[in-house]
Amino acid sequence: MADSPLQVELVAAERMVWSGEATFVLARTTDGEIGILPGHAPVLSVLSHSPVLIRDGSQTLVAAVDGGFLSVADNRVAILSERAALADDIDASQAQQDVERSEGDDDEAVRARRWAEARVSAAERAG
């Protein structure tokens, strides 16, 4: 099974963001970063607000996720998040403005700030 590519799905609450084959996935969970290669042991983790990298050969796709879950089993990787955006679709200057304008310490403000920071980070990693 280690020779088979990973089947990856990046899903936001409202849509399928990306689906395809990959040779490597890198994500940040609440326990730290995790790299997934073909043949990886089954895992279920909680994602942090952060970029996710999906590599297929020499190309790397970068996306921002708004927390969520990562599931790995039988060379299938499911990345499930309330919000997700491909780096190519992120307006980096708007995301940076959202970070700078974020105020408050209530749960909603903190979550909005973390989502903006994840978008900025994804845009920078893809750049």
C-alpha positions as CSV (number, residue, x, y, z in Angstrom):
1,M,0.0,0.0,0.0
2,A,2.9,2.4,0.5
3,D,3.3,2.7,-3.3
4,S,-0.2,3.9,-3.8
5,P,-0.8,7.6,-3.7
6,L,-2.9,9.2,-1.1
7,Q,-6.5,10.0,-2.0
8,V,-7.1,13.5,-0.4
9,E,-10.3,15.4,0.1
10,L,-10.3,19.0,1.5
11,V,-13.9,19.7,2.5
12,A,-15.4,22.9,3.9
13,A,-18.9,23.0,5.4
14,E,-20.4,24.4,2.3
15,R,-18.3,22.8,-0.5
16,M,-15.6,20.4,-1.7
17,V,-12.5,22.7,-1.9
18,W,-10.1,20.2,-3.5
19,S,-9.9,16.5,-4.2
20,G,-7.2,14.4,-5.8
21,E,-4.1,12.3,-5.4
22,A,-1.1,13.3,-3.4
23,T,2.3,11.9,-2.2
24,F,2.4,13.9,1.0
25,V,0.2,16.0,3.3
26,L,1.4,18.3,6.1
27,A,-1.1,19.7,8.6
28,R,-1.0,21.3,12.1
29,T,-3.1,19.6,14.7
30,T,-3.6,20.6,18.3
31,D,-0.9,18.1,19.2
32,G,1.6,19.5,16.7
33,E,2.5,19.1,13.0
34,I,1.8,15.8,11.3
35,G,3.1,14.6,8.0
36,I,1.2,11.9,6.1
37,L,2.8,9.7,3.6
38,P,1.3,6.7,1.7
39,G,0.9,3.8,4.1
40,H,0.4,6.0,7.2
41,A,-1.3,4.4,10.2
42,P,-4.9,5.4,10.8
43,V,-5.3,8.6,12.7
44,L,-8.0,11.1,13.7
45,S,-6.8,14.5,14.9
46,V,-8.2,18.0,15.6
47,L,-6.8,20.6,13.3
48,S,-5.5,24.0,14.3
49,H,-6.3,27.2,12.3
50,S,-3.4,26.9,10.0
51,P,-2.2,26.2,6.5
52,V,-2.3,22.6,5.1
53,L,0.2,21.5,2.4
54,I,-0.7,18.9,-0.1
55,R,2.1,17.7,-2.4
56,D,1.8,15.7,-5.5
57,G,5.3,15.2,-7.0
58,S,6.9,18.6,-7.5
59,Q,3.7,20.7,-7.1
60,T,2.5,21.8,-3.7
61,L,-1.0,23.0,-3.0
62,V,-1.5,25.3,0.0
63,A,-4.8,25.9,1.8
64,A,-5.9,27.6,4.9
65,V,-8.2,25.8,7.3
66,D,-10.4,27.1,10.1
67,G,-9.7,24.2,12.5
68,G,-11.6,21.0,11.9
69,F,-10.6,17.4,11.7
70,L,-8.0,15.3,9.9
71,S,-8.8,11.6,9.3
72,V,-6.3,9.1,7.8
73,A,-7.2,5.5,6.9
74,D,-6.2,3.2,4.0
75,N,-4.3,5.9,2.1
76,R,-7.3,8.2,2.3
77,V,-7.0,11.6,3.9
78,A,-10.0,13.7,4.8
79,I,-9.5,17.2,5.9
80,L,-12.8,18.6,7.2
81,S,-13.1,22.2,8.2
82,E,-15.9,24.7,8.6
83,R,-14.0,27.1,6.3
84,A,-11.2,26.3,4.0
85,A,-9.6,28.4,1.2
86,L,-6.9,27.6,-1.4
87,A,-4.0,30.0,-1.1
88,D,-4.5,31.0,-4.8
89,D,-8.0,32.2,-3.8
90,I,-6.9,34.2,-0.8
91,D,-6.5,38.0,-1.0
92,A,-3.4,38.3,1.2
93,S,-3.7,42.0,1.8
94,Q,-7.4,41.7,2.8
95,A,-6.5,38.8,5.2
96,Q,-3.7,41.0,6.7
97,Q,-6.1,43.9,7.2
98,D,-8.5,41.4,8.9
99,V,-5.8,40.5,11.3
100,E,-4.9,44.1,12.0
101,R,-8.5,45.1,12.6
102,S,-9.4,42.1,14.8
103,E,-10.4,43.2,18.2
104,G,-11.8,41.6,21.3
105,D,-11.1,38.5,23.3
106,D,-14.5,36.8,23.1
107,D,-14.6,33.4,21.3
108,E,-16.0,34.9,18.1
109,A,-13.3,37.6,17.8
110,V,-10.5,35.1,18.6
111,R,-11.8,32.6,16.0
112,A,-12.0,35.4,13.4
113,R,-8.5,36.5,14.1
114,R,-7.2,32.9,13.9
115,W,-8.9,32.4,10.6
116,A,-7.4,35.6,9.2
117,E,-3.9,34.6,10.5
118,A,-4.3,31.1,8.8
119,R,-5.2,32.8,5.5
120,V,-2.2,35.1,5.8
121,S,0.1,32.2,6.6
122,A,-1.2,30.1,3.7
123,A,-0.8,33.0,1.3
124,E,2.8,33.5,2.5
125,R,3.7,29.8,2.2
126,A,2.3,29.6,-1.3
127,G,4.1,32.8,-2.4
